[in-house]
Amino acid sequence: MAGGSVDASAVMAVLQEFADPETGRSVVQMQQVRDVQAGSDALSLTLALTTHSAPLWQETKAALERLLRSRFPQFKTVTVNLAVHSRPPQKLGSIGLASKSVIAVGSGKGGVGKSTIAASLALGLARQGSQVGLLDADVYGPSIPHLLGLHGQPERAGENKIKAFEIHGMKVISMGFFVPAGEAVVWRGPMLHGAIQQLLRDTAWGELDYLIIDMPPGTGDIALTLSQLLPLTGAVVVCTPQDVALLDAVKAIAMFRKVNIPVLGVVENMSYFICPDCGKQYDIFGHGGAKRRAEELKIPFLGEVPINISIREHGDEGRTMANFDDANSAAPLETICHRLVKNLAEQHLAAPPLPSLSLL
């Protein structure tokens, strides 16, 4: 083909091999290729991708350009332009939530920074352009409102819906908005189940790419409640490096597996400390234990987040989003977001989800 002319049909034939990162299916099959222009020495086209894949847009574009250059070396320039492809999510379960991916963030014990990671994951995905919701299901210790600087009670959205708070391009709801500050929640299982069901069902979430759920620490029955209410994409487990925390993290992984929630990855928080004066690394709680345990359990390792004073300060000030303005804290958080979405894309490529009307 290198010596002959190239028309749009030849380009489309090659594009049949290229997968949409959201569905794992051909971008041609999913009708995501537009405006193919093959001239004498230049090739250009538009690739439309969904916001669910927003963190992967640039590397997907680069991968397609490499493929086209390898197949059509006669073109001096190959240009792939990006556009947004609209593909609404299907409603999930009996509660009617419309979200493409539902990801629980849990931990085996408290105090490991689970809520900070959950908030950062949601913020990171929203910054990249995905449509994100954040549900604080940590009923006993809801900290998401404080981390994001949100106060007050949500407004009503019509007769039967709650209007989520909107901040930094994402929607947020928490039990902390409904319980007076300083008041303890003393509920048994059925009340917890009802509260989580109501927050999921009655919040006006709209159409989401990702719903991130900040779980209570430990191995309680909220995971069972969620598994009964809707199909979860999977869970992310947060832990710190020391052995006692890893033991509890393993229990959390076992809990998710027991209720048939796939474990999408492990995050090691408070992984190390870089001295700002001398630049030396100190492994205060040990280092690398979570990665080793993830490898033993054949679970993806999503990344490690260092002990960083600014992360603590921003959380205390209700400015968790500011972590993405600091290169030292932004880099590990962005890595976690990217690896999570990349792993989902690779899973879909290996075993594409069954097609539905929303995908056609």
N, C-alpha and C positions, 0 to 999 in steps of 0.2 A: 504493500500500500504506500510505502514511502515514496515511490517514484510517480504515482498517479495522482489524479485530482481527487479531492475529498468532498463529498456532499453531506448534507445534514443527516441523511439516513445512516451513513457509515459512522458518524459520530454517535448517533442514538444507539447503534448496535453495541458500541463500546460501553456506553453509559448503562446498558442493561446489566453490566457487571457491578456497577457502583451502588452501594447500599445506603439507604437513608438511615442515619444513626438512631432515629427514634424507633423505627419499626423493623429494621434489619432487612427490609425488602428493597428491590431495585427502585432507584429514583425515577426511572422511566415508568415502571409499573404504578408508582404512587403519584405520577403526573406532576413531578417537581422540577422538570427541565423545561426551560422556555428560551425563546429567541436565539436559537442556534444559528450562528453566522460563520460560514466557512469561506474565506476569501482565498486569494492566491498565496498569501504568506501570513495570514492572521486567522485565528480561530477565537470566537467568543461565544459565550452562552450565559444564561442566568440560571443559577441553582437556587430553588426556593426551599428553605428549611424551616421547620417549626421552632417555636420559642422553647419547646421542651428540650431541644438540642442546642440552645443558645450558647452554653459554655464550650461547645465543640465546633462552632461555626468556622472559625479561622483555620483550625487544623483540618476540617473537612474540606474547605475550599482548597487548601494547599495540597491535600492528598489527591483531589480530583485534577488539579492542574498538573501534578506529577504524572498521573495516569495518562492524561491526554498528550503530554509532551513525549512520553515513551511510545505511545501508539502512533502519533503523527509527528515525527521529527521534522517534516518539511515545513512546518509552521514556525516562523521566527518568533511570533508572540502567541501565547495562549492566555486568555483572560476569562476568569470565572467571576461573574458578578453575583452577589447574594441578594435574596429577597425573602420576605416572610411568607411561609406557606401556612394557610389557615387550616387547622384540623381540630375541630372541637373534641373535648374528651367525652367519653361515655359516662353515664351516671353509674355509680358503684353501689352495690348492695341495696338494702331496703331503705336506707336513709337518704338516697338520692344525691349524694355528694358527686360533683363532677370534677374529677381530678385524674390526670393520667398516671401519676405516681404518688403513692402514699408511703411515707418513710418515717418510721418510729426511731427516735433517738433515746437510747436507754443506757443504764449503767448498773453494775452489781451493787454499788453502794453510793451513798451521798458524798458530796465534797470533792468530786473529781472534775468538776467543771462541765457537767453534762449540759446544763441549760445554756451556758456560754457557747458551747459547740453547736447546740441546736439552733440558737439564734444566729450564730455566724454562718452556719450552713444555709439557712433560709435567706439571710442577707446577701451572701455570696451568689446564690442562684439568681436572686432578684436583680443584683447589680449587673449580671451578665445578660439580662433581658428576659428571663423566664417569668411566668406568672406564678406567684408563690403565695401560699397561705401558711401561717404558723399557728398551731394549736398548742396551748400550754395545758397539758393533761396532768401535770404534776399538782394534783389537787391539794395535797398536804403542804406543799411548799412552793407555790407558784412564784417564780422569780422573773419570768419573761417581761411582765410590765415594768419592773424596776430596771432591767437590763436595757430596755428600749426607751425609757423615760415616758411611759404612758400612764395616765391617771384617769380616774373617773369611771363611770359606767357607760357601756355601749348604748347607742340609741336604737330605737326600733326601726326596722326596715319593712314597712307594711304591717299587717296584723299579726303574722305568725313568724316573723323573722327577726333576727338580731343583726344589726349592722356592725360588722367587724371594724376595728380600728385600722386605718390605713397609714402606713409610715414606710418611707424608703421604697415605695413601689410594691409593697406586699401587704396582705391582710392578716390581722392578728386578733386572736380571741383567747381569753384566759379566765379560769375560775377566779383568779385574783381580782378581776374587775367586779365581781359580784359579792365577794366576801370582805367585810370591813377589815382594815389594816389592824393587825394584832390579834384578830380573832382566829381561834383554832378550828379546823374542820375535823369533826369526829364522826365519821360515817362508816357504815358497814358496806359490804360488797354491793348489795342491790342499789343503794343510794349512789355509790360511785358509778355503777353501770348506767344508771339513769342520767346522771349529770354529764358523763362523756357522750352518751347518745344524744342528749339535747344540744350540747355544744356543736356536735358534728351535723346534726339534722337541721337545727333551727338557725344556724348562722348563714347569712347571705354571702357565701363564699364566691359565687360566680363560677367562671370556668378557670380551672387551675391546671398548670403543668405539674406542680409539686405541692403536696401538703406535707409539711414537716410537723411531726408530733413530738413534743418534749414530754417524755414519760416520767412517772415517778421513779426514784431510785429503787433498787432491789428487785425482788421477784414476786411482786404482788399479782393481783388478778386483773389489772388494767390491760395487760397484754392479751389475756383471754377475752376480755370484753371487746377489744378492738378486732381481734380475729373473728369474732362472731358477727360484728356489725358490718364489716366491709373487707374486701380483699386487699391486704397490705402488700405493697411491692417488696418490702423488707425492712430490716432494722439495721441501725448503726449503733455499735456498742462503744462507749467511751470509758477509758480507764487510765490510771496513772501507772508508772513503771514498777512500783514496789510489789513484792510477791503477794502481800495480803490483798491488795487491790486486784491483782490478776486472778486470784482465786475467786473473788466475787464476780469478776467479769466473766469467767468461765461459766459460773452459775447462771448469769444473765443470758449468755449464749445458749445454754441448755434450755432455759425457759422459753426463749423465742422458738427454738427448734421444736420443743414439745408442743407448742400451739401452732405449728406449721407456718411460722413466719420466717422467711429466708433471712439469713444474716448477710448483709451487703458489705460489711467491712468493720474494721476496728480502728479507733483513733486513740493514740497515746497522747494524753494531755499532761502538762507540766513535765515534759520529757527531759528538759535540761535547762540550764541557766547560763547565759553568756554575760560575763562581767562587763558592764559598760566602760569600766576604766582600763582594763587590761586586755579584754577580748577573749579571755580564757573560758573554756566551757567547763561547767561544774554539773555533774550528774547527781543532783541533790537526792532524788528519790530512786536512783538507779537509772538505767537507760536501755531502751531496746527490748524490754521484756514483753511488751505488747506485740511487737512485730514478731518475735520468736514464737509466742503463743499462737498468734494468728496463723503462722506458717504451719505449726503443728496441727492445728484444727482445720487447715485448708480453707481459711477465710481470707478475703482480701485485706491487706493493710492499707488504710487510706492516708495515713500520714501522722506526723508527730508535731505537736504544738509546744513551743518552749514556755518556760516561766518568763513572763514578760510583764513588767510593772505597768506598762501602758494598757495592757489588756485588762488588768484588774482595775485600774483607775477609770478607764472608759466605761466598764460595767457598773462601777459604783456611781458614776455620774449619769447613767442612763444614756450613754453615747457609744453603744457597742459598734455602731456603724463606723465610728472613727478608727476602729482597728484596721480598716481597709485603706486608710490614708497613711499608715505607717508601714514602710516596706518590711521591717523586721517582723511585724505581726501579720501583715497582709499575705506574704508569700506562703506560709504554711497553711493558712486558712483557704486561700485560693487553690492550693494543691489538693486539699481534701475535697472541695467542691468538684474540681475537674476530674479527679480519679473516680469519684462516685458516679458521675454522669457517664464517664468513659466506660466504666465497668458495666453499667446498664446497657450502653450501646453494644458492647461486645457480647453480652448475654442475648440481646435481641438478634444480633447477627448469627450467633450459633443456633438459636432456636426462635425464629420470628414468632411473635404472638399471633394467635388466630385472628384473621381479618374480621373487622366489623364494619358496619355501615359508615362509621366515622373515619375509617381508614381508606375508603374507596372513593 
